[in-house]
Amino acid sequence: MKKVLVTGASGFIGYKTLNFLINKGYEAHALTTRDINIFDNSIVKWYKINLLNNDETEKMVQVIKPNYILHFAWYAVPGKYSSAKENLDWVQSSIQLLKSFKKYGGERFIFAGTCFQYDLGYGLMDENVTPSIPNSLYGICKNSFENMARKYCCKNGMSFVSGRIFYLYGERENKNRIIPYVINSLLNGKIANCSHGNQIRDFMHVDDVANAFVEILDSSIDGVINIGSGQAISIKEILFKVGEKLNKKELINLGAIKTSSNEPKMIVANNDRLKNETNWSQCYSLERGIEKTIDWWKEMRIENGI
């Protein structure tokens, strides 16, 4: 049985990949900084580790000796990650992870890249057309590691893929992100202050994103591949869907928050490569995905006695 090491396994995307991996017959090894006693250790093998500690990282890889890595761990605090100095730390720790992976027989390294590696002025992002000219520290650091990792893997007989993630939503998302913020505001009967909402984006449910990474792992594809729906939609359209489903559309206050003058008008993926070169297919329509997300937040409120 092939062993897959998942970093950031208790995170938004990483956690969702675990069931997909198990269902495909992989042996899943999950890394987290959280208390592993809160997780079911009977099917997935959990390990508490600080990947920023190089010695811990090497010892863990030596013990597990994974065939494959899905690398999701990175600094991702909403409102801070774009310019955070921690991005530099994660480049260094990711390099150490890759070197340890090679040292102990690793075969295939799948990296969670980002649409923010592209020149966002293009609007529609195509792996073969759109240049990688990131303008945030987050994008620059992700791009730097991607470039180094591709060369390193090529030189050392390993395969490498960077799945550039676009926008996503779903259960377990950080409550400070736009969709959970609006859902919870409306459930509490409070005004949800938002920007004008005219930004065109590419949103996909987290289950579809996680499944995409596992299908990529299962394929022979390498290089850069976009992880997106390929469907353009405005932020306000999504928020209005939330409002309509909760019958509280009037609580969505557009234009209350100013946006940057240089904010991209459109960020959408060309996902032809994902659709045509892997066995992935999208499961969740936006309608169904929003419903599932709302239901999850309602369940959380009941569990927490709200």
Order of alpha helices (4+ residues) and beta strands (2+ residues): beta-alpha-beta-beta-alpha-beta-alpha-beta-beta-alpha-beta-beta-alpha-beta-beta-beta-alpha-beta-beta-alpha-beta-beta-alpha-alpha
